[in-house]
Structure formats: structure tokens, C-alpha cells
Amino acid sequence: MENITKSTELGYMPFPIPGATSDKLFAKLLNLDIKYGPIFAILKMEAGAFIPAHIHHKTEEQHYVLDGDFINDGITYEAGAFFCHNIGQVHGPHSTKNGCTLIFIQPNEVDPTDFEIAG
């Protein structure tokens, strides 16, 4: 069985994240069904967007920068940067000065409660 999604046919939808500038975060959710593989989405961060440093206790997470300036823990990265975060690893904060687009991947099912702001 296969699952085909054409990202060009999807619009970006609001992507609220606790503690973040959610009015500046949007996503195209390409796969949310784990039977077809990992959770896979395109995240658009508009200029000035911010996601606080956080932890996931149930899943790893990967990010790949497609375009723009992605600031991770104070360091600016451009297209081609790839990040892997293990379960329980604090990552971020994430932000962008001028805007950026990322691919993000989570190998496990999405659990909206699996987001803890690092303190």
C-alpha cells in the first residue's frame, strides 16, 4: 500500500506550539499515518518566529533546512543544515530572523502532549 501526497496541492495550516509565536508557524502535513513511515511535514517559520527550547520524551525528531535562516540555540544555519534530536534531548530554542522553511520528521506517532518546554 502506498500513500501519495502532493505538497503543491496542500495549503499551509496554522501550527500551534506551546510557548511559541504560533501566529508565525505554519505546516503542510504530508504524512501523519505511521503505517506509511515517519511523520513528515514542511514547517514554515515566518520572520520573527520563535519556538522555545524543549524536550520530547516519546520520539526522536529531525529537521532539514530547505531555505532561509534557521537559528538553533543562537547559531544561524542556512539551507542544507540537518539536525537530529534524540528522545529526551533538549533542543532549541529555534527562531528565524527573515523566515525559513524546514522539513521535520518524527519516527513515532504524533502525541501533542509530548512537548515539554525546557526550563
N, C-alpha and C positions, 0 to 999 in steps of 0.2 A: 504494500500500500504506500502511496506517496501523497504528499501534501504540497501543493504548489501555490505560492502566494506571490503576486506581482506587486512589489513595493511601490511602483509608479502608479498603481491603481488605488493605493491607500492614502488617506489624508493623515496628517499628524493629529494626535489627540492629546489633551492635557495629561500630564504625567505627574501627579502629586507625590511628593516625597516628604516625610516628616522633617520639619526644621529647614526645608529648602525654600528657595524662591520659586515656588511651584507655578507661578504665573509666567515663568520663563523657561519651563521644561515641557517638552512635547515628545511623543514617541509614536513610531509606527511599529506595531506588534506583529512580527512576521510569523512567529511560532510560539504558541502558549501550550501546545499539547505535547507533553513529554514523550509520548509514544512515537513521535516523529523525530525525536532528537532533542537537543538542548533548547531552552528558552532562548529566543533570538529576537532582538529588536534593534531599531535605529533610534537613537536618542538625540534630539536637537536641543541644545542649550543656547538660548538667546543671550545676547550681550548682557553681562552683569549677572548671569545666573550663578547660583551657589547651592551646593549640596554639602551638608556638614560631614565631618569625619564620622565614620560609622562602622558597624560590625554586622556580619551575617553569621548566625550560629548554625544554619542548616544547609548552606550551599556555598560553593566557590563562586567567583564572579570574574569575568574577563571583560576588558574594554579595548577597542581598537579605534584610534582617532582617524576619521575619514578626512576632515578638513577643519580649518580654524585653529584657534589657540585653546588648548585644554590645560588648565592649571591644576596640577595634582600636588597637594601638600606644599604649595608655594613655588613649585617649579613648572615652567611653561613648556608644553610639548606641542608639536605640530603633527600634521598628517603622517601616518606610518608608525606612531608610537603604540605599543601593545602592553597591556597591564594584566597581570594575573594576581588574584587575591584569594588566598586560602580561606577555608572555613575558620572563623574566629579571628581573622587578621583585621586590625583596624586599617582602614584606607580612607583617603581624602584628608582634608576637605578637597572637594572638586569645585572648580569655578571656571569662568571664561571672561576675558575682557571684551572681546569683539564677537563672540559666538563661535560655536563649534558643533560638529556632528560626529557621533560615535556609534559604533556597533557595540552592543553589550550582550553577553552570553552568560546564562546560568544553567548548569547541567541538571539541576533539580527543579521540581515543580515550584511555581511561584507561591510564596507564602507571605502575604502582606504584613504579617506580624514579625517576620524575620528581618527586622531593620532596627538596630539599636544605635542611637546617637552615642558616639564615644565621648566619654567625659573625663 
